[in-house]
Amino acid sequence: MSEFVRPKSKEEFALNFAQIKPPMNDTEAFYESSRCLFCYDAPCVNACPTEIDIPLFIRQINTKNTEGAAKTIYESNYLGNTCGKVCPTEVLCEGACVFNNQNVKPIEIGRLQSFASSNAIMGNKKLFELGNPNGKKVAIIGAGPAGVSCACELSREGFEVDIYEAKSQSSGLVMHGVAPYKITNEVVMHEMSYLEKQFGYKVIYNNIIDSRDKIKALENNYDAIFLGVGLGKTNRIGLNGENLENVFGAVEFIEKLKLQHEEVTIGKKVIVLGGGNTAMDVASECARMGSDSVKLFYRGDKTKMSAYEFEYDLAKGVGVKGVFNAVPLEILEEGGILKGVRFANTTNKSKKVPESEFTEECDMVIMATGQSKMVNFFSLINNLELDKKNRIKVNDRFQTTNEKYFAAGDAMNGGVEVVNAVAEAKMAAQGIKKYLLKVKA
């Protein structure tokens, strides 16, 4: 039984989905920054995909130079505020903190990062000067973390940048696929708005690039094109009953919850299929929405889950039950109404155990079975090669096999962390610069 009562108001929703990395005040930030040892060749920096100079920005916070700290962060990571909240800091920067070797609580780097960057955002601090216009225009498809990061870097280099976004808001997966207890919509949009004003790129919303004619128009009007389209909808795995009402894809469910909050209808008995971080997020969300029972089923044993251990602990902490070595066989219905899921036990090598079938009743199923690649979209672009996993092939400059196109983020790496997309896209922007301005490597 969940400890949470179904939220019926915005206030109750906010209470159930309280931030797991709440904002710091000035006093908290000062004392936390005072704990840092300011290591030489700091392991926290080496663990950060964007290589933020963490000891420097923490020292700047400690000496009351909060604006300087924000600039240090944004110099390396254009989504500094977002990443301070949604990054798996427990296994990246904080996981590398030397205090872990002494059984001392690591520095709360993520919260300090959000503290400094939030101050810049709320104070609308002008941190950067843009480069002189160089006469080159770049189109970016997708206003997610990769697209926005690429736009910021290109704008600083003097490029004219237009982002084409299918939805009505920027930020991609951060807005539509990250659990609300990690980051709120308001925080996301504050940073997106701040970056647009800071760097001057243009976002063209509700504009889907979905035909060869639209692709051709971009090719004719821009000198280079960056693909930051991310991933598609949740993969289906071929179970009978997948199309029943109350059977959802995980990313689609999270998006619905992020946009509709307490208005979302939730099942009393929820089954989540999957073992990744998204599965942990969606299971935790259902518990926080007041479901009586949330069970997470994974086909292998606990050690084979791709989810970080702290994510599973977070889900368990709100009442989610994990069931391992259980493979789904069929989603059951009666008169078109969802009734449950039929499973079979598996061995540690994920093989079905004979005569081990069992049924688990439920009134909602959420499939956290990964996301599909944007293969149909990729087929619109001439000479764009994909690898065996349908990821966009790029060279060391993040240039695709069609030399006018560059790519980074989930469409290229197959789906990692927000911070990886930010880092790759910044490097891709430098690749575009070298390509268009004939800059030597």
N, C-alpha and C positions, 0 to 999 in steps of 0.2 A: 504494500500500500504506500503510495507516494505521500511524502510529508507536505506536499503543496496542495493548496486548494485552487480549483479552477479560477483564473482571474476573470473578473467581470467588468473591470474598469482599467483605464490607462495606468492609474496609480497601483493597482494590484498587479498588473502585468510587469510594471517596472520593479516592483518588490520581488516578484518571483524570478525575474531575470536580472537581478542586481549584478553589476559588473564584477567579474572575478579579478580584474586589475583596476580597482577604483582610482580616481584621480588623487594625486598628492597635493597637499597644501604647501605653502612656502616652508613651514617649519619641518614637516616630514621630509621634504626634498633636501633641506639643509643637513639634517641629521643622517639621512641615508647616504648622501653624497660624501659625508665625513668619514664613512666606513671604508671607502675605496682606498686601496693601496697604490693606485696609479701605476700599475705594473709596467715595467719596460718590456717591449715585445709581448704585449698583453694577449693572453690566450682568448679573451672575449672578442677582441678585434679579429683574430684569425678565424673564429667560429662564425662570424657574421658574413653572410654572402655579399652584403654591400660594403663591408670593411669600414664601417663607421669608426672614427677615432673615439672610442668609448671613454678611455681614461681622460681625454681632453675635455669632452663635453661634461663629464661628471665634475671635473675640477672647475670648469666654468660655472656650473650650477652652484658649487660650493663657495665660489667667490662672488656670488650674486650677479654674474654675467649671464643671465638667462637668455638674452637675445643672442649672444655669442654662441651659447650652447646649441640653440636652435639652428643657427647657421652651420655649425659643425655637423649636425645631424643631416640637414637638408643638402649639404654639399655632397654627401655620399648616398643618401636615400631620400628620394623625392616624396615618398609616402611615409615619412618618419613618424608621424603621429599614429597612423593606421598600424604600421608594423610594430610600434611599441605596445599595441594592444593585442594584435592577432598573431604575431610571431610565436612559434613554439620556443620561447626564450629558455624554457626549462631544459631544452636539449641543445640550444645554440649558445648564445652569449652567456646566459646565467649558468647553463650547464657546464661551461668551460671555466667559470670563475674559480680562482685559486682557493677560495674559501671552502669549496667542496672537499678539498683534500684535507681540511682541518676540522671537518664536521661542524663548520660554521655556516650559517645561512648565507647564501650568495647575495651579492649586491642586487637589488631590484632594478636592474638595468632597464627593463621594459617600461616600468612606471616612471622612472626618471626621464627616459626618452620622451614619453608622452607628456610629462610635466613641462619640459622645455619647449617642445613643439606646440603644445596647446597654448602656451603663453604667446608665442609668435602669431598663431592663428587668431586668437581672440583679440590681440592687439593690432592685427593687420600690419605686422612689421614687414617692411620692405627689406629683404635680405640680399637680393641679387640685382645686378644691372644686366640687361640683355645686350647681346652682341649687336653690332651694326648689321642691318639687313644685307644678306649676301645675294639676293635675287633668286634664290632657289625655293621651290614649294614642295612640301611633303604632305601626303595624305596618310592618315593613320586610320585603320579600320578596327574599331573597338576601343571604348573609353574605360577599360579595366586597368588594373595596376600596370601592366606592360605598356599599354597605349599611353597612359598618362605620364609614366616615367619617361618614355621616349619623347613625348611632346615637350616636356620640361627641358630636357637636355638639348633638343634641337632648337628650341626657342632661345636658349642661352647662347647658342652658336650662330644666331642670326637668321635661321630659317623661318619661313612662313609656314605655319602648321595648322591644318584642319583635321579634326577627329570626326569620323563618321560613326555614330552610335545608334544601334537599333532600338535601345530602350529610351525612356524619358529622363534618365539620370546617369551620371558618371559613376565610376568605381567598380563596375562589373561584379565579380564574385564577392567582393567585400560587402556590397550592399545586399546582394541577392543570395549569397551562399554561405555567409559566416554567421554563426549563432549570435543572437542578440545579447547574450550575457558576456560576449567577448568585446563587442563594439556596437554602439547604438547607431541608428540611421542618422541622427542629428550630428554625431561626431564625424561620421563618414562625409556627410555633405558639407560640413564646415571646412574640412580639409580640401575637398574637391573645389569648392568655391574659392578658397584662398589661393590654390595653385593656379586656377584659371586667371585670377586677377594678377598674381605675381608674375606669371610668365607670358600672358597675352595670347595664348593659343585659342583657337575657336573650336567649340564642340557643336556639331550639327546633330541634334537629337532626333529620335524617331525616324532615322534614315537607315533602312536596311539595304545593304549591298548584297543583292540576291539574284543578279542576272549578269550575263556576259556584256550586255549593253552598258550597265552601270560600271562594271569593271573597266570596260573600254573607255568610258568617259573619264574615269580617274586616271587611267594611263595617259590620256591625251592632255589632261589639265595639270598633272603633277610630275615633278622630276623623279620622285621615288615614292614608294608606297610601303608602309610598315603594317604587318599583319599581327594584331594583338587580339585575336578573336576568341582565345581561350578554348574551352571545351563545350560540347553540346549537352543534350539531355541525358538523364540517367539511363544506363544500359539496361535493357531487358535481357533476361537469361533463359527465356523460353518455357517458363512455367505455365501450366494451365491456370487460368484465373487471374493472370497479370493485369487484365484490362477491366477487372471488376471495379465498381465504385468503392471508394475507401482503400484502394491500393495506390500508393503514391511513390514517385521517385524521391529520393532524399533531398536532392538539390532543389527540386520543384517545391517540396514541402517547406524547406527552410525559407525559400523566397516568399512563399505565401505568408509564412509566419512573420517574416521581417516587415512585410508591407501591411498586413492586416492585424497583427498583434492579437489582442484578446478576442477578436471577432472570429478567429479560426476555430472551426469545430474539431474536437479531438476525441479519439476513441477512448473507451474505458479500459479495454485490454488491447495493448499495442504490441505488435511483433516487428522488430527491426532486423532485416537481413543484411549482414555484412560485418566486416571486422576492421574497417579503416577509421580514420579520424572523423570523416563525415558521419559514419554510423554512430560514433560516440556522441557527436554533436546532436544529431536528430533524436537519439534516444534520451539524452539529457533534456532536450527541449520538451519532449512529450511528458516526461515526469514533471517538469516545471509548469506545464499546462494543466496539471491536475489529474492525469490518467491514473486509474486505480492500479494498473499493472503495466510495466514496460519490460519486455524481455528481448534481449539481443541474442540472436542465434548466429553462430559462426561455424563453418564447415570443418575447420581444423581445430587444433588445440590452441590454448590461449597464447602460447609462445610464438605462434605463426601469424598472429594478427599484425597488420601493418600499422595499426594505430599506436601512437605513443602511449607509454604506460601511464603517464600523468593524465592523458585524456580519458583512458578507461577508468582510472581512479576517480576522476571528476564525475563521470556518469554513475559509477557505483555510489558515490557520495550523495546522490539525490534519489537513490532507490532503484536504479536500473539493475536488473539481474542478467548476468551473462550465462548463456548455455553454449557449450562448446562441443565439437565433434558431432555436429548435427547438420545434415544437408537437407534443404527443402526439396520436396518432390512435387508438390501440388498445392495451389491455393484453393481452398474448398469453399463451395457456395451452396446455398439452398434457395431455390426460387430467385436466383440472381443476387442474393444477399450474401455478403462475405460471412463465413462462419469460422474459419480457422486455416491452419496450414498443416499439411502432412509432411513429416520429416522421417529421415532414417539416420541412425547413429553411424558414425564413421570411425575408422581406425586412425591412429596418429599419422598414417600415410594418406589420409583423406579418402580411403576406400570404404564403400558402404558395407556395413555389417549385416549379414543375412538375417532375415526375420527380426529386424530391430525397429520396424516402423512404429511411429506414434503420432498422435494428433494433438496439436495445441490450439485451443479455442482463442479467437480474437475477433475484434470488430474493426481493426485497422492494421494494415501492413504497410511498412515503409521499406523500400528497397534501396539500400546503400551499396549498390553493386557497380560503382564506378560510372564515369561519364563517357559518352561517345565522342569520337573525333568529328570535326567539321568537314567530313570528306566531300559532301555534296558542294559545299562552298569552295573548297580547294579545287574541285574539278572545273570551276569557272575560269581559272587562271591558266593560261598557256605555259607549258614547260615547267610547271611547279611539281617537283618530285617529292614524294613521301617515302618514309622508311617502312619497314615491315609492320610497324605498329601504327601506321598512318599518321606519324608525326612529320612536320615539315622539316626537310633536310636543309641545313645551313652550313656555311663555312665558318672560319674563325672570326669573320667580321659580321656574322649573323645574316649574311646575304644568302638568299635562296638560289635555286638553280635557274630561276628567271631573274636576271641580274637587276631588274628594276625593283624587285621585292626583297624586303628584309622581314625577319620574324623573330619573336622571342615569347617567353611565357609558356602557358600550358599547351598552346597549339604546337609549340616546338619541343618542349621538354616532356610532354605527356601528362603534366599535372604534378607540381611540387608545391612549394609554399609561395605566398604572396611576395615575400622578400626576394625569392629567386627570380620571379618575373620582373621585379623592379630593377634588380642588378643586371640581368641579361638585357633588358630593354635600353638601359643607359649605355651599355656597350654597343648595342645595335645602332643607337643614334650616332655614336662615334664612327661606326662602320659606314653609315649613310654619308656622314661628313667626308670621309676619305674617298668614297665613291663619287660624290657629286662635285667636290672641290678639288679632286685629284691630289689629295694630301697623301704624301708618302707614309707608309707604315713605319 
